[in-house]
Amino acid sequence: MKYAIVLSCYMLSGFGILLMILSSIAVLQPKGIFVPVVIAWITALWAHHRMSLAWIDDRPLGKGFSVVAFVLGILGLIALPFAEIVVAHKRSDAPQAFFVVALELLVMCPAVGLAAYLNWYHASPELQSESIAERSSNADV
């Protein structure tokens, strides 16, 4: 069931990922800032994927990884609007950048919602102690 939830969130958010890639190619590649934005996205997706797989396997990663994943997710979310403001060198583009962040959140809502839950799951000490107790009781049997 968990695998189906993760797969459906990725499929529903696929349009948002495609939209981010295409808009960044159009806006940033001619200006030479495309690579840092892609690195921010890849690291955020890596953290999301790792947390998803650990959740499927009932292995909490801990609060430390949850915090790192949260920071990587926020950096991935604001990378494109921030790069657009830096490239344009205009503060007047800030409202447009906030619109881009809102649009990203809207089209990637399933993946963002799953990320919020995964951060809670991996940072929750109660779940970690329960999961460790379950694993040790299953190993005894």
Secondary structure by P-SEA (a helix, b strand, c coil): caaaaaaaaaaaaaaaaaaaaaaaaaccccccaaaaaaaaaaaaaaaaaaaaaaaaacccccaaaaaaaaaaaaaaaaaaaaaaaaaaccccaaaaaaaaaaaaaaaaaaaaaaaaaaaaaaacaaaaaaaaaaaaaaaac
